[in-house]
Amino acid sequence: MSARLAIGAAVLALALPAQAELWGYVDAQGMAHLATRQIDGAYNLVLGAANASQGRVPGKQDSSQHLLTWLEIAPEVKSVQPYLREAAAQTGVDMALLKAVITVESGYKRNAVSPRGALGLMQITPVAAARYASLTERLRPAEQRLLDPRINVLTGARMLADLIKRFGRIDAALAAWNAGESAVRRAGGVVPPIDETQAHVHLVLELYWALLQHGMPAQAQHLTIHSDKP
């Protein structure tokens, strides 16, 4: 089994109790709007509990195709691709996982600022940025560098790589990203029983698996099967 398929299998094996949902639509200007609830009639269910309750495999919902298509063609997504490749090469974190985190965290709004002060594409706090910034990056003010999409993605990838190494599993790393490392340690190294955190982890992993599946057919076109016979 390839490393990519092994990751996908591990994602499917997770039994998260969260009833998380991701709703969204793409407007006439090609801008994606994402939310964790149906704000109005324009929003359609993209990923989450309502689809999963119908007995479908996570990531295989028909409605997810709209979001996956947007993630392929949207200019704001394409402009970040070079930074995702750079970050994946530097840290070893899968590009699809980084893409899933950005989608759930900010919907690719590079200037996003949360009520808690998290900034940019991956919604990183200045405190976390100080921990994972390079020496050169620290020369710039935290807010300025975190609103720089390249630095935001690189910083977020370093942080996620470190959390995965610390906790040994992606779901726990994502939980630490959302709720803090201490909350995961108190839970025994697994996703803690915090509704917001479980919803966050569920959505990121479900979208990650959908992205992996979406990319597999294209990858398979380039595979060659070798016979064991001489």
N, C-alpha and C positions, 0 to 999 in steps of 0.2 A: 504494500500500500504506500502511495506517495505521501510526503509530508503534508501536502495540501489536503488530500483526501482524509488523512488521519485527523487533521484539525477539524475538518467538517464533521467527521464522525463524533469527535469529542464534543462539538457544539450541540449536536443532536442528542447526545447522551445526557446533557444537563437537564435536570428536572426542576426548573425554577417555578415556584408557585405564583409568581406575579401575574396579575391580569393586566398587562401593559398593552397599550395600543398606540399606533402612530397613524395620524390622519394627515391628509395633505391634498393639494391640488396645484396645478401649474397654470398661472394666469396668462392673459393674452400677450404679455411682454416676455414670456418664457421664464418668469420668476417662480420658483417653487415656494410654497407656503406649507410649513409643517407644524403640527401641534400634537399634543398627547390626548386631545379630546376633539370632538366635532364642534368647532366654534360656530359654523353656520352651514347652510345647505351646500356650499361649494366644496366642502371638505369630504373626501371619501376615505374609507378605511384602507390604509396601505399595508400595515403589518399589525399583528397583535391578537389579543385573546378572542375576539369575536370570530375571526377566521380560524384560529387554532381549535376553537370549540367545535367546529364542523368536522373535525377529524382529519384535517389536512396536515401534511408535513410542514413544519416551520420553514418559511422561506419560499414555499411553492404556491402561495396565494396568487391568483390571477391579478388582483389589484396591485400587487407589488411591482408588476411589470412597468406600470406608469412611472414609478419612482426610479426603477433601474434604468429605464430609457432616459429619463431626465439626467441621471448621474453620468450617462455616456455622452450627452450632447450639450448640456448647459455650459455656456461660456465661463461662468464663475467656477464650475467644477474643472473644466479643461485647463484653466489658468493655474490651478493648484497642482495639477498632475506632476510637473517637474519636481516640485517640493516633496510630494509624496514618494516619488521614486528615490530622491536623494535621502530622505529620512529612512526609508525602508533599507536602503543600501548601508547606511551608517549604523542603524540600530538592530536590524534583523526583524523588526515588526512588520507583519504582512501589510501590504498596501491596502488590501480590502478591509482589514480591521481598522486602519487609520481612517479610511473613507467612511466606514460605518460610524465611528466615533464622531467625526466632523458633522455628518448628516444629522445625527441625533442631538448633538450638542448645540450646533449653530445653524444648521440648514445652509451651510456654506456662506453665511454672512460674515465677511472678514472683519467688520467693524462692530460685531455684536458685543454688548456689555450686559452682564447679568446683574440682578439686584444685589448679588453677593460680591460683585466686583470682579468676576471672572471675565476674561477678555478674549476676543478673537475667535478664529475658526474652531479651536479645540477647547475654548472656554477655560483658560488657565489663569489662576490667581497670581498676583505679583509675588506672593510668598513661595509658591511652587516654582515660579519662573526663576527666582533667585537661586533656588537649589539646583536647577538643571540648566541654567544658562552657561554658555562658554565665557571665557575671560573677555573676549572681544565683545560679545553681546552685552555684558554687564556695563560696558561703557555708555550704553544708551539707557535712558529712563525706562522703567519697566513697562509703563503704559504704551510708550512709543514702540518698543520692540515687540510687544505682544500683539499689537495691531498690524505689524508687518507679517503678512501671511507666511513667508518662508521661515522666519524665526519662530513663529507660533507653531508651525507644523514640526519643525526640528525639535523644539523644546518639548512639545507634547509627546513626540515619538520617544525621546530619551526617557521621559517620565514613565510612559507606559512600558517600555522595555525594562526599566528598573523594577517596576511593580510586578511585572510578570516573573522576573527573576526572584524577587523577594518571596512571592506567595506561591510560585510554581504552577499557577493555573490562570487562564485568561479571565474567567468569571470573577475570581477573587480580586484580580488586579483592577478590573473595571469597577468593582465595588469600592475598592480603596480610592480609586480616582474620584468617585462620587461622594463617598461618605467619610473618607479619611482612613489611613492605615490602622489607627487605633481601633476603629469600629470593627474592622475585619479581624484583627487580632483577638478582640474580646469575643468574637463569634467563633473562634477556633480556626481561623484561616479560611473561612468560607463566606459566602454572601450573607451579611447580617439581616435579621428580620426587620428591615426598615422598608416600608412600602415604596418610597421614592427611589431608593437604591435598587431594590429588586426590579422595579419597573424599568429603570435605566439599563441595568445589566441585560434584562430580557430583550429590550428593543435593540440594543447594540449587537447582541449575539445573533438575534434573528435576522437582522439586516446583513450582518457579516456572512451568515450562512447563505442568504439569498444571493449576495454578491459572488460568493465562491461558486455556487451552482450556475449562476449566469455566465461566468467566465469559463466554465469547464468545456462546453461544446466547442468554443473557439480553440481552446488548447488541444482538444482531442483531434482536431483536423491535422495536427502536425505530429501525431504519434505514429510510430512504426512498430509493428508487431514482428518479433523475430522468433522463428521456430527453434525449438530445442534440438530438432533433428539435424544431423550433419548434412 
